[in-house]
């Protein structure tokens, strides 16, 4: 590896598919990792998007936008990167592929990128059935493979990543807290009419028909069980998407109108108020096999986000969720996607005030320290320094 970089500062070239202003976990991960201006010069290849000019103007680096889209549009995006890369190869650059679906664009240049390419992996994209060969070539040829969880690390190793070159850098969960450290603890309940003696359960996420693995349907079933057990609670789901009315209809049909509410989208400040005002955060993401690959949480920023406000988190033991929730330390993991088991776990937390307080406090400490964005960026800076000096 030594000698592959010349003297002077190394700049970062970042290949992205998921990048703001589009929203999502990977978008947040990529923009936060390279967007704090502490890793030197950064150039990002990203798809064109409505509203990108405003984001790009504030980003502490250069963003080169190329046309993209589903099907043929994405193929054109790959082709544009293929034609762009040669002008960057001679420079003192470290290349980051932040989504392995870009493998067809980078694999042809692997001999010229040896020792200078880092592959970043999440989960679903590694299981794409039509791209297994280029993905494996990319993972085998990368000087480092970064995963966001032990779950995604396992997927990467199955596809050829070398264990000694693989490391985990999970996303931080403290970004919202750093912007809204002291939100109103009463505004959330007042806005939604939640009584002081009602146990408030919060779920956040996109309500998309292609993301039903996130388990909102199971949440409705669990709420039915809690209602039949005569528990006094309110379960609020915050988020928008094409499935919002679908779930609202299901809540009405099951008679849960006074127990469960799909509240739609909220501002960041309102989301911070929701975290501060709830008693428990729960997201019941599972693992599903589809024609596009395996759908599951690669990590789960929202669990740590809830922890940052001192709230315990509850999730299922699938995907990368066990990396985000430390069982019986920052929350509770339920072993199976079973409505009765989940309802039992929530009931235990409803009656055990001390456990909730203990999990919330430990979760807050972890979210603001080793599971923070600051810690994640430091691990990336250490990674870049290690590659530039040792390979």
C-alpha positions, 0 to 999 in steps of 0.5 A: 500500500505504501507509495500508492499515495503521493506526498501531500493531502489526500482528498476523498472521492465519494460515489453515492446513490443515496444522498440528500436532498432525498431522505432515508437512513443511508442518505443521512449516514453518507451526508453526516459522515462526509459533511462536517468538513473534517476530512479534507477536500471531498467530492461527491458523485450523486444523482440529480434531485429536485432541491439539490442546489440548495443542499449542495451550496451548504455542503462543505465539499463539491457535489457533482450531480448526474442524471439518474432514475430507475431502470435505464436511468440508473444504467445511465448514471453508472455509465456517467460515473464510468466516464468520469472516473478516469480523470480522477485516477491519477490524483492523490485520491481515496475513493469511497463507494457508499453503496455496492450497487455502484459496483459495475461502475467501479469494478472495471477500474479495480486494478488502478484503484488497488489500495485506494478504494473503500466499500461501505455496506448497509444491508439490502443492497448487498443481497441484490440478486442480479449484481452478486458477481460485481458486488463480490468483486468490489468487496474482494478488491477493496482495501477496506470494507466498512459495515454499519452493523454485525448483521451487514458485516456478516452479509459482506463476509458471505460475499467475499469481503476479507475479515481482516479488512472489514470493520464496523462504523455504525451511524450516530444517533445524536444529531436531532438531540444536538439541535433540540437538547431541551424540547418541551416534554408536554407539547407532544401529549398536548398536541395529540390529546394524550392523558397524563396517565396514558402510557405513550408508545412512539414509532417513527419511520417512512410509511411506504408500501415497499417498506412494510418490513418495518412492522407497522401491521404487527404494531396494530396487532400488538395494540389490539392485544394491549387493548383487550388486556385493558391497558391504558396506552396511546401508540403514536406513529409519526411518518408519511408515505403512500401507505399512510391511509392504508394504516389509518384505515386498518386502525379504524377497522380494528376499533383502535381509534382511541388507542393508536394514531398514525399522525403523519409527518412532523417537523424535526422540532415536533419529533424531538418533542415526541421523543421527549414526551413518550414513555417508550420507543418501539419499531418492529422491523423484521426480515423479509425476502423479496425479489430485490433481496432481503429487506431488513434494518441495516442498523436502526438510527431511530432506536439510538435517537430515542435513547439520546432523549433518555427513552428505552427502545424496543425492537425485534432481533432481526437485521442490524437492530441488535447493534442499535439496541443493547438488550436489557441495557438500552432497551429490549429485544424480542426474539421473534416477530410474534404479536403476543411476545411483543405485547408481553414485553411492552406490558413488562415495561409498562409496569416496571418504571425502574427498568424503563428509567435504567434503560433510558439512562444507559441508552442516553449515555451510550447515544451521546458517547460511543454511539454518537456521530462524533465517535463515528466520524473519528473512526472514519478519520482513523480509517483514512489515516490508517489507509494512507500510511499502511494500507 
